[in-house]
Amino acid sequence: MIKAIIFDWGGVLIDNPADGLMTFCAKSLGIKTEILKEVFSLYEMEFQKGRISEGDLWEKICGKLKIKKPTSNSLWGEAVKNIFTDKKEIYQIVQILKNKGYKTGFLSNTEIPAMNYFYDNGYERYFDALVFSCAEKMVKPEETIYRIALKKLKVKPREAIFIDDKPTYIEAARKVGIRGILFKTHDQLKKELVLFSVTLNQ
């Protein structure tokens, strides 16, 4: 019996922000998006694990590219505010699930400025448990991060469903024993939840 549904953020609850974030930051730095993507990829995991600060990130990137560091206190935070676009219909599903008595979880590979944006906008009201990679110092697909989500939700692996738009992260959840749904569309998600006997009728 399913007791908890865990949602990814980028690509599920919001439109996939990856390209938009890179484009916004590259424009601010006065460089091409492709160049920023290449250098950012060297530090992305450490940034998402919260092991380097945003200041350290730009120090490393701008030092490598021999360009001026951003003048903004948080260029990444500005990018998040401008790029993140909620999928309202998915948040509606989250709310319906909560109203039906299911526990709702949030599990995302994300950075400290994005986590701050999440709390600043009160998104925690939708969820019973929150797991941010930058706070836990680990990322999907590390198995431990899924177990942290289960512990916070107080459910067994077989009692939970994890929804993500990346097959690698779904596969990792399944290895832990969590049911997985690879997100594609709003309608597809509703159909697959129903296949797991999750009640969505309002």
PyMOL commands that set and color helices and strands:
alter all, ss='L'
color gray80, all
select helices_A, chain A and resi 18-29+33-40+44-48+54-65+75-83+88-99+112-120+123-126+133-136+143-153+157-159+167-176+186-195
alter helices_A, ss='H'
color red, helices_A
select strands_A, chain A and resi 4-7+103-108+129-132+160-164+179-182
alter strands_A, ss='S'
color yellow, strands_A
deselect
rebuild
show_as cartoon
